């Protein structure tokens, strides 16, 4: 049973000053089954991140349908959904791990993870317990938990992003280079956690430069070149 179907997705960017149009991705069609993990591979600039950002509605697609089987709304086209619906889905059903950290001002690392859980109705006590367990799992040093993450290194920020997204155990999880700035031991932790989420029926789409590292976790791999799926 499909949780997501992308059909003829395209995204163009317009540069108004030089009057140019850049075609980032086009003719993208794929289907994701419940509990399945799709990997997307390709060189930098091939359009991989654009696909994920269109699904998450960070970008509004130029063309195409993104049909998501939502627990709250039933089948909904993410390309045409209202902002209120998208915000609800991001909070309750869809997770996104980016290489870049986006945290509310004056929010500490542990508060960031706790807020992910209280935002979906988990009581404060259980939310703090789960947040602590996730931060320990991803080896974010405890002396950083009560600090504002703006001062963190790239690897520390990515660990916090992973904890924030995975602690909710979302129905659909998208990962944009989730191991890019991590050491080999932490990469193994990420892979093991992805397998645990998959075993609990989280459906996932992930971008990885090291697809071989994800062998045994990814069910399918799509190769992207010049904005199009080639295999």
C-alpha positions as CSV (number, residue, x, y, z in Angstrom):
1,X,0.0,0.0,0.0
2,X,1.4,3.4,-1.0
3,X,2.0,6.2,1.4
4,X,3.4,8.5,-1.2
5,X,3.2,8.9,-5.0
6,X,5.1,11.6,-6.9
7,X,4.0,12.1,-10.5
8,X,5.7,14.2,-13.1
9,X,7.3,16.5,-10.5
10,X,9.2,19.5,-11.8
11,X,10.8,22.5,-10.1
12,X,12.1,25.6,-11.9
13,X,13.8,28.6,-10.4
14,X,13.6,32.1,-11.8
15,X,16.4,34.5,-11.6
16,X,14.7,37.8,-12.2
17,X,17.8,40.0,-12.5
18,X,19.4,38.2,-15.4
19,X,16.0,37.0,-16.6
20,X,17.0,33.3,-16.5
21,X,15.1,30.1,-15.7
22,X,16.9,27.2,-14.1
23,X,15.4,23.8,-14.3
24,X,16.4,21.9,-11.1
25,X,14.4,18.7,-11.6
26,X,11.8,17.4,-14.1
27,X,9.8,14.4,-14.9
28,X,10.2,12.9,-11.4
29,X,7.9,10.0,-10.7
30,X,8.2,7.5,-7.9
31,X,6.1,5.6,-5.4
32,X,6.9,4.9,-1.8
33,X,5.2,2.0,0.0
34,X,4.3,2.0,3.7
35,X,7.4,1.0,5.7
36,X,9.6,1.3,2.6
37,X,12.9,3.2,2.4
38,X,13.9,4.8,-0.9
39,X,17.5,6.1,-1.5
40,X,18.3,8.8,-3.9
41,X,21.8,9.1,-5.4
42,X,23.5,11.5,-7.7
43,X,26.3,14.1,-7.9
44,X,26.0,17.5,-6.2
45,X,23.6,19.8,-8.1
46,X,21.7,16.9,-9.7
47,X,18.4,18.0,-8.1
48,X,18.2,15.5,-5.2
49,X,17.5,18.0,-2.4
50,X,15.0,19.9,-4.6
51,X,12.9,16.7,-4.8
52,X,12.8,16.4,-1.0
53,X,12.1,20.1,-0.4
54,X,9.2,19.9,-2.9
55,X,7.7,16.9,-1.0
56,X,8.1,18.8,2.3
57,X,6.8,21.9,0.6
58,X,9.9,24.0,1.4
59,X,9.6,24.6,-2.3
60,X,6.4,24.9,-4.2
61,X,6.6,22.6,-7.2
62,X,6.4,24.1,-10.7
63,X,4.5,21.1,-11.9
64,X,3.3,17.7,-10.8
65,X,1.4,15.9,-8.1
66,X,2.6,14.7,-4.7
67,X,-0.1,12.5,-3.2
68,X,0.4,11.6,0.4
69,X,-1.8,9.1,2.3
70,X,-2.3,11.2,5.5
71,X,-3.6,9.8,8.8
72,X,-5.4,13.1,9.4
73,X,-6.6,14.1,6.0
74,X,-6.6,11.0,3.8
75,X,-5.0,11.3,0.4
76,X,-3.8,14.8,0.0
77,X,-1.8,16.5,-2.7
78,X,1.1,18.2,-0.9
79,X,1.7,20.4,-4.0
80,X,-1.7,22.0,-3.5
81,X,-2.4,21.6,0.2
82,X,-3.0,24.7,2.3
83,X,-0.3,26.2,4.5
84,X,-2.3,25.1,7.6
85,X,-2.5,21.5,6.4
86,X,1.3,21.5,5.6
87,X,2.1,22.9,9.1
88,X,0.0,20.2,10.7
89,X,1.6,17.4,8.7
90,X,5.1,18.6,9.5
91,X,4.3,18.7,13.2
92,X,2.4,15.4,13.4
93,X,3.2,13.1,10.5
94,X,6.2,14.2,8.4
95,X,9.8,14.5,9.6
96,X,12.6,16.2,7.7
97,X,16.4,16.0,8.5
98,X,18.4,18.7,6.9
99,X,22.2,19.4,7.1
100,X,21.2,22.9,8.3
101,X,19.8,23.7,11.7
102,X,16.7,25.8,12.2
103,X,15.9,26.4,15.9
104,X,13.6,29.0,17.5
105,X,15.6,31.8,19.1
106,X,16.5,31.3,22.8
107,X,15.8,27.6,22.6
108,X,18.3,25.2,24.1
109,X,19.3,21.9,22.4
110,X,17.2,19.8,24.8
111,X,14.2,22.2,24.6
112,X,14.3,21.8,20.8
113,X,13.9,18.1,21.1
114,X,11.3,18.3,23.9
115,X,9.3,20.8,21.9
116,X,9.0,18.3,19.0
117,X,7.2,15.9,21.4
118,X,5.0,18.4,23.4
119,X,3.9,19.8,20.0
120,X,2.2,16.5,19.2
121,X,0.6,16.2,22.7
122,X,3.2,14.2,24.7
123,X,3.2,15.4,28.3
124,X,6.3,17.3,29.5
125,X,7.7,14.6,31.7
126,X,7.7,11.9,29.1
127,X,8.9,14.3,26.5
128,X,11.9,15.2,28.5
129,X,12.7,11.5,29.2
130,X,12.5,10.6,25.5
131,X,14.5,13.7,24.5
132,X,17.3,12.8,26.9
133,X,17.4,9.2,25.6
134,X,17.6,10.4,22.0
135,X,20.4,12.9,22.7
136,X,22.4,10.3,24.6
137,X,21.8,7.9,21.7
138,X,23.3,10.3,19.2
139,X,26.1,11.2,21.6
140,X,25.5,14.8,21.8
141,X,27.5,15.8,24.9
142,X,25.3,16.5,27.9
143,X,27.2,19.8,28.7
144,X,25.7,21.1,25.4
145,X,22.1,20.3,26.2
146,X,21.3,23.6,27.9
147,X,23.2,25.7,25.4
148,X,21.8,27.6,22.4
149,X,22.7,25.5,19.3
150,X,23.9,28.5,17.2
151,X,27.3,27.8,18.7
152,X,27.4,24.1,17.7
153,X,29.7,22.6,15.2
154,X,28.3,21.1,12.0
155,X,28.4,17.6,13.3
156,X,26.7,18.6,16.6
157,X,24.0,20.5,14.7
158,X,23.3,17.5,12.5
159,X,23.1,15.2,15.6
160,X,20.5,17.6,17.1
161,X,18.5,17.6,13.8
162,X,18.5,13.8,13.8
163,X,17.3,13.7,17.4
164,X,14.6,16.3,16.8
165,X,13.2,14.5,13.7
166,X,13.5,10.9,14.9
167,X,12.2,11.3,18.5
168,X,8.7,11.7,17.1
169,X,8.8,8.5,15.0
170,X,7.1,10.1,12.1
171,X,5.0,8.2,9.5
172,X,7.1,9.7,6.7
173,X,10.7,10.8,7.2
174,X,12.9,12.6,4.6
175,X,16.6,12.8,5.1
176,X,18.9,15.2,3.2
177,X,22.5,13.9,3.6
178,X,21.9,12.8,7.3
179,X,25.5,11.5,7.7
180,X,27.3,14.3,5.8
181,X,29.4,15.7,8.7
182,X,29.4,12.7,11.1
183,X,32.2,10.4,12.2
184,X,32.0,6.7,11.3
185,X,30.7,5.6,14.7
186,X,27.8,8.1,14.6
187,X,27.0,7.1,11.0
188,X,26.5,3.6,12.3
189,X,24.1,4.9,15.0
190,X,22.1,6.7,12.3
191,X,21.9,3.6,10.2
192,X,20.8,1.5,13.2
193,X,18.1,4.1,14.2
194,X,16.8,4.2,10.6
195,X,16.4,0.5,10.7
196,X,14.6,0.6,14.0
197,X,12.2,3.3,12.6
198,X,11.7,1.2,9.5
199,X,10.9,-1.9,11.6
200,X,8.1,0.3,13.2
201,X,6.7,1.2,9.8
202,X,8.2,4.6,9.3
203,X,8.4,5.2,5.5
204,X,11.5,7.1,4.4
205,X,13.2,8.8,1.5
206,X,16.9,9.6,1.9
207,X,19.7,11.3,0.0
208,X,23.1,9.7,0.5
209,X,26.4,10.1,-1.2
210,X,27.5,6.8,0.3
211,X,24.6,4.5,-0.8
212,X,26.8,1.4,-0.1
213,X,26.8,2.4,3.6
214,X,23.0,2.1,3.5
215,X,22.9,-1.4,2.0
216,X,20.4,-3.5,3.9
217,X,18.3,-0.5,4.9
218,X,17.3,1.0,1.5
219,X,14.8,-1.0,-0.5
220,X,15.2,0.9,-3.7
221,X,17.7,3.4,-5.1
222,X,16.9,6.0,-7.7
223,X,19.9,7.6,-9.5
224,X,19.4,11.3,-10.5
225,X,21.4,13.0,-13.2
226,X,20.8,16.6,-14.5
227,X,17.4,16.7,-12.7
228,X,16.0,13.5,-14.0
229,X,15.8,9.9,-12.9
230,X,18.1,7.8,-15.0
231,X,17.7,4.4,-13.2
